[in-house]
């Protein structure tokens, strides 16, 4: 019995197996970290592209509002009726229970930019990808901004009937304020998307 207990044959094999197991764990951990790093950088690249598409969509949406709902070029697609859009551009929305936008349905007034958007278009991304961009005016505070191209403030085009400003009252300027919701989304993977809320004063 003593001879069997003091026999050290096979200890080298056990030690080698333990060292191999530790080495395998280290190599597996390194491979896992490298794989996750590659996946994370790839996801970051796609999310960054969606983020850029959202920023571009925000700038285009501001131009859309600035031009009273018009954008030149065949790449734009308007998806709402013009009477609803006209009310959004010129009338205050009102409170959340009653609205001045009587020509708009519930979906056209919702906060989700992708549901019945005022403006829809696509922007190219890397490696042939395309991003769908939806934009919608969800709130308007009416002001007294010049909506017609005429000079405001009572100056009569710096001349005209009365060359002096005597007796003319210049009202304080109160701009129109718009809240615009913008969403950019990868149509093949809807998990990759960005949303922006834009507050624009005109």
BELTA-V273919 format. One record per backbone hydrogen bond with DSSP energy under -0.5 kcal/mol. CO is the residue of the C=O (numbers start at 0). NH is the residue of the N-H. E is the energy in kcal/mol with one decimal. If there is no record, write none. Layout:
co->(CO:CO)
nh->(NH:NH)
e->(E:E)
//
This chain:
co->(0:1:3:5:7:9:10:11:12:13:14:15:16:17:18:19:20:21:22:23:24:25:26:27:28:29:30:31:32:33:34:35:36:37:38:39:40:41:42:43:44:45:46:47:48:49:50:51:52:53:54:55:56:57:58:59:60:61:62:63:63:64:72:76:80:81:82:83:84:85:86:92:92:97:99:100:104:105:105:106:110:111:113:118:119:120:122:124:125:128:129:130:131:131:132:133:134:134:135:135:138:139:139:140:144:154:154:155:158:164:167:168:173:175:176:177:177:178:178:179:180:181:182:183:184:184:185:188:188:190:191:193:195:195:197:197:199)
nh->(4:5:6:7:10:13:14:15:16:17:18:19:20:21:22:23:24:25:26:27:28:29:30:31:32:33:34:35:36:37:38:39:40:41:42:43:44:45:46:47:48:49:50:51:52:53:54:55:56:57:58:59:60:61:62:63:64:65:66:68:69:67:75:119:84:85:86:87:88:89:90:99:100:94:101:103:108:108:109:109:112:114:115:134:76:132:130:127:128:124:186:122:133:184:120:182:117:118:137:180:178:92:141:176:146:157:158:158:161:167:169:170:143:201:140:179:199:137:138:197:135:195:133:193:131:186:188:185:191:192:185:183:181:197:179:199:177)
e->(-2.0:-2.1:-0.8:-0.5:-1.5:-1.8:-2.6:-2.5:-2.3:-2.3:-2.6:-2.5:-2.3:-2.3:-2.7:-2.6:-2.2:-2.2:-2.6:-2.6:-2.3:-2.3:-2.6:-2.5:-2.5:-2.5:-2.6:-2.7:-2.3:-2.2:-2.4:-2.7:-2.3:-2.1:-2.6:-2.6:-2.0:-1.9:-2.8:-2.7:-1.9:-2.3:-2.4:-2.4:-2.3:-2.3:-2.2:-2.5:-2.5:-1.9:-2.0:-2.3:-2.2:-1.9:-1.8:-2.2:-2.1:-2.8:-2.1:-3.0:-0.8:-1.9:-0.9:-1.7:-1.9:-2.5:-1.6:-2.2:-2.0:-1.3:-2.7:-2.3:-0.6:-0.6:-1.9:-1.4:-0.8:-0.8:-0.7:-0.6:-0.7:-1.2:-0.7:-2.4:-1.6:-3.2:-2.9:-0.7:-1.9:-3.8:-0.7:-2.4:-0.5:-2.4:-2.2:-2.6:-1.9:-2.1:-0.6:-2.9:-2.6:-1.8:-0.6:-2.3:-0.7:-0.6:-0.9:-1.0:-0.7:-1.7:-0.5:-0.7:-3.3:-3.2:-2.6:-0.6:-2.7:-2.7:-1.2:-3.3:-2.2:-2.9:-2.8:-2.3:-2.9:-0.7:-0.8:-0.5:-2.1:-1.1:-2.4:-2.4:-2.9:-0.5:-3.1:-0.6:-3.2)
//
